[in-house]
Amino acid sequence: MPHIEIKTKENIYPGEAQDIIDKKTVVAVITTGTISPNAKKLFDQAGIAWAENVPESEFRESEAKEEG
């Protein structure tokens, strides 16, 4: 089943990016940290959308909106 991978780590490097790609179900990666340039290239080649430096507060605000 397609899903979005959310990471709360400092950095995503090519090795971890490849592990995510190998799952074959990830359609997007969102992280509160950064994604290395080479990892971004791997995601782009695999057709996986990505976003970096997303503040954790964005997730909390979203939860509050859904509950309200």
GIQUIZI-V442180 format. One record per residue. N is the residue number from 1. RES is the residue in one letter. SS is DSSP state (H for helix, E for strand, C for the rest). PHI is phi as a letter, one per 30 degrees, with the letter a starting at -180 (* if undefined). PSI is psi as a letter, one per 30 degrees, with the letter a starting at -180 (NA if undefined). Layout:
n=<N;N>
res=<RES;RES>
ss=<SS;SS>
phi=<PHI;PHI>
psi=<PSI;PSI>
//
This chain:
n=<1;2;3;4;5;6;7;8;9;10;11;12;13;14;15;16;17;18;19;20;21;22;23;24;25;26;27;28;29;30;31;32;33;34;35;36;37;38;39;40;41;42;43;44;45;46;47;48;49;50;51;52;53;54;55;56;57;58;59;60;61;62;63;64;65;66;67;68>
res=<M;P;H;I;E;I;K;T;K;E;N;I;Y;P;G;E;A;Q;D;I;I;D;K;K;T;V;V;A;V;I;T;T;G;T;I;S;P;N;A;K;K;L;F;D;Q;A;G;I;A;W;A;E;N;V;P;E;S;E;F;R;E;S;E;A;K;E;E;G>
ss=<C;C;E;E;E;E;E;C;C;C;E;E;C;H;H;H;H;H;H;H;H;H;C;C;C;E;E;E;E;E;E;C;C;E;E;C;H;H;H;H;H;H;H;H;H;H;C;C;E;E;E;C;C;C;C;H;H;H;H;H;H;H;H;H;H;H;H;C>
phi=<*;d;a;c;c;c;b;c;b;d;b;c;c;e;d;d;e;d;d;d;d;d;d;i;b;d;c;a;b;b;b;d;c;c;b;d;e;d;d;d;d;d;d;d;d;d;i;c;d;b;b;b;h;d;d;e;d;d;d;d;d;d;d;d;d;d;d;d>
psi=<k;k;l;k;k;k;k;i;l;e;k;k;l;e;e;e;e;e;e;e;e;f;f;g;f;k;f;l;k;k;k;f;b;l;k;l;e;e;e;e;e;e;e;e;e;f;g;k;l;l;k;l;h;k;k;f;f;e;e;e;e;e;e;e;e;e;e;NA>
//
